[in-house]
Amino acid sequence: MKALVTGGAGFIGSNVVKYLLDRDWEVRVIDNLSSGYKCNLDGLDVEFIEGDICDPQITMKACEGRDVVFHLAACVGRQKSLDDPQLDSNINLLGTVNILEGMREHGVKRIVYSSSAAIFGELITPTIDENHPQNADSPYGVSKLAAEKMILAYSGIYDITGICLRYFNIYGVNQRYDLYGNVIPIFAKRIFSGEPITIFGDGEQTRDFVNVSDVARANYLAGTTDKGTGVYNLGSGSSITINKLAEMMQEMSGINVGIKYAPMRPADVRHCKAQTDKVKNELGFETSITLEKGLIEYMNWFKENCVE
């Protein structure tokens, strides 16, 4: 099988690339390296295109001769989208249209899209299934939801199978610190820098964390399933408080830096946990890596690769 992985030099994308290569796929990567790292692909046998999905000529070329597109390239994060909503929409929506047009031109019939639980906005129920109301309350959530809808539209019009995976909180190897990024690398950076961890709110808010190795496997299952177009929540089905997460990470590192509390940020949801029955029943996906095991692996990786 021949795959195009957009954003393939990034955190999740590079893990998807490796998973596909381990199963003898031929992989082409497109990445503009704005947040990805070419070193994430060191030693991997891939065709690499350094380019932007906002350039339709590049995406048209990238889609040629592919069987499946794994679309991970994105402008990621609630706060980043608030700071630059135009950039967020250009990449997440218009970039997706460019990919879909490239697929249509070259007859590529399957796309696996990395969506986000941010499409739901403030949550009505503590556990979220695929039918939870979609009330995105940030430009990021809106653009990811709009891209989902665009994929579903192309699916109906052009006979393209589109599978949208709504990620909850992904963490793991190749995830570097980013001011706009996930809480786990932010906490890791503070711990290894000997600086107190900042928690917004009282720390009793909960999140559902899933390891990137499991996410890579979910992408593969979505890329090879005989199921048709659909949307799936991708989480672990369990949750942890941010206070407990900070405690675990300090214990694992053997470094106690303490916690500072700051006011809750606007648009931060209180509780978030995925209902995973659909992805289990239809794609055969269940997480295999516990948070404790995944955090130990990640803290060791971060210390070796990200601490000066």
N, C-alpha and C positions, 0 to 999 in steps of 0.2 A: 504494500500500500504506500501511496505517496501523499505526504501531508505538507500543508503550509501552516506554520505556527507564527502568528503575528504576536509581537512582543516576546519573542522566543529567547531573548537574552535577559529577560527580567526574572524576578524572583519565582513566580509560579510558572511562567513560560519555559524557563530553562529546565525545571523539573519535569514538565510535560515532554519536552524534547528528549531528555534522557530516557524516560519511560518508553517512548515510542522506539527509540534506537535500540533499546534492550530487547525489543520484539521485532527487530529487523525491518522497521519501516524506513523509507527514504524520506528525509526531512529537509525542508527548505524553511529558513527563518527570515522574517523581515522585522527589523527593529531599528529605530532611529537613535538608540542609546541615550535618550534623554533621561531615562531612569533605569534602563538595563545596563548590564556590564558584559562586554565581550568575553571577559575572563570566565564568566559563568558557562561558556561553551568550550572552554579549553579542552582539547583532547577528544572532542566529539566530532564525528564525521557528518557535518551538515553543510548545506549550501547556504551561505549567509548573504543577505541583501541588506546593506545599511541604507535605510530609507524610511519615509514617513507615510503612514496610511492615509494622511490627508492629501497626498499626491496621487491622483487617480491614474496617472501613467505608470507609476511604480506598482500600485496594487493590481493593475491590469496584468502587468508582466508577472507579478508574483503568483497569481492564481493559475497561470498556464500549466497544464499537465498535472494538476493535483486531483486527488480523490476526495480528500477531506480538508477543510480549513478549521483549525483550532484558533479561535479569535480571542486573544488575551490582551492585545495592545489597548491601552486605555490611559486616560487621565484619571488618577485614582484619588479618592478621598473627599469627604464632606468639606473640610476646611479649605482645601485647595480649590474646590469648585466655587466656594463663596468668594475667595480672593480673585479668581479669574474665571467667571462663568462662561465667557466666550471661548476660551481655550478648551474648557471641559466639554462644551457642546460640539465644537469643531472636531475634536478627536473621537469622542464617544459616539456621537450620532453620525456626523458626516463621514468620518473615517469608516464607520460600519457600512454606510451606503456604498462607499468606494469598494470595499471588499465584496459586498453583494453584487455589485455591477461586474466586477472582475470574475466572480463565480458564474454569473449568468452568461457572460461572453464566452467563457471557456468550458461551459457545461459541467461545472463542479456541483455535485448534488447534495453535499452534506456540510453543515457548519455546526460546530460546537462553540457556543458563545459563553464567555465568562461574565455573567451578570452579578448582581449583588443584592443582599438583603436590604440595602439602602432604598430599594424601590418601595418598601412598605411604609417608610416613615415611622411616625409614632405608633406603637403597637397597641392593639386592642386586647389581645390575648397574650399570655406569657409564652405560650408555645405556638409557633407560626407554621401553618400549612400553606400550600401553594395558593389557596383561595382566600387567604387573608387580604383584606382591603389594601389596595395599593395607593397610599397617600404620601408619596415621596415629598419630603420637606426640605430638600436641598437640591441645588442644580445637579449635583452628582447623581442623586437618586433619580431625578427626572430624566437625565440623559441616558442612564442605563436602562430605565424602563422604556424610553422612546426607542432605543436600539433593539430591545426585545421585540417591541411591537413591529418595528421595521422588518426584522427577521421573520416574524410570523406572517407578515403581509407578503413578503417575497416567497415564502413557503407555499402560500395558497395560490399565488399568481403564476409562479415559475417552477413549481414542482421541486423545490429545494427542501430537503429535510433540515429543519433547524431545531437544535436542542440547546436550551438555555439553562445553564447551571447557576443558580442564585447562591453565591458564596456568602457564608457567614464570616467568621473571623479566622483567616488563614495565617498560619505561622510555620516557620521551619527553615531548613538549610537554604542559603542564598538570599535570605531576607536581611537586608542591611538597614541601618538606621536612616530614617527619613523624618524630618520634622512633621510632615503630614501623614506619616505612616501608622502602622499598627502599634498597639500599646506594648506588645512583647519586645520588639527591638528597642523601643524607646526606654522601657524599663531596664533592658540589658545594658544599654549605653550608660545610663545613670549609675547602675550598680558597679560596672567595671571602671567608671570614672571616679568612683567614690563620692558621688553626689546624691543627695536625697531624692527619692522618687516623688514626683508630683502626681497626685490623684485629684481629678476634678469631681467635686461632689463629696459624698460621704464614703465612697468606695464600696457601698453595698449594691451598686448596680451590677448586673450579671451579663456575661457574654458566653457565647457558644464558640469554642475554638476547635479547629480541625487542622490536622497536620498536612503540609503540602504534599507529602508522599501519597497520602490518601486522595488528595485532590487530583494529582496526576493520574492515578488509577481511575478515578471517576471520569476524567476526560477521555481516557482510552475506552472505557465501557460505553460512553456516549457516542464515541466515534465509530464503534463497531456493532452497536446494537441493531436489531431488526425492528425496533420500535420506531414509530414515526415522530413527527414534530411534537415537541412538548417542553414544558418548563418544570424544573426540579429544584427544590431546596437542597443545598449541600452544606450540611453541618454535622456535628457529632450526635446531636439529640440530647446533649447534656450541657450544663452551664456551670459557671464558677463566678464568685464575686471578684471584683478587681482587688479588693483588700487581700483575699486569699491568694490570688495570683501573685501579687507583690511579695507576700510572705513566702510562697513556694520558691520564687526565683532567688530571693535572698538566701534562703536555706541551701538551695542547690549550689550557689556560688560560694558559699561560706563567707559572704561579705554582707554585713548589716549596715545599710546606709540610712535607714529610717524613711519616714513618709511625711511629706508636706501635703496639706489639703488646700485646694483652691476652689473658687466658686464653680458650680456646674456650668458647662458650656451650652449655648443655645443649640437646639436640634440634636443634642445627644439623647438617645433613647435610654430608658431606665433598665428594661430587661429584654433579653433577646435569646431565644433558643429555637432551634429548628425542629419541626416535625418531619421525620425522615422516612415515613412509611412508603411514600410514593417512589422515591429513588431506590429504596430497597426492593420493593416489589416489582418495579418495571425495569430497572437497570441492573439489579443484583448487587447494589453497592451498600456496603457497611464499612464504617471506619474500623481500622485495625490497630491504630497506634494510640495508646492512652496519652492524656495530657502530660502526665508525669514523665513517661518515657520520651515523648517528643520534646519536652522542655529540657531534659538533660542533654539530649543530642544537640539541641539548638544552642544552649548555653556554651557547650564545648566548642561548637563551630564558631559562634560569635567571638569567643575569647581568642581563638586561633586566627581568625580572619579579619576581625574588625576592631581589635584593641591594639593601639599603638604602643 
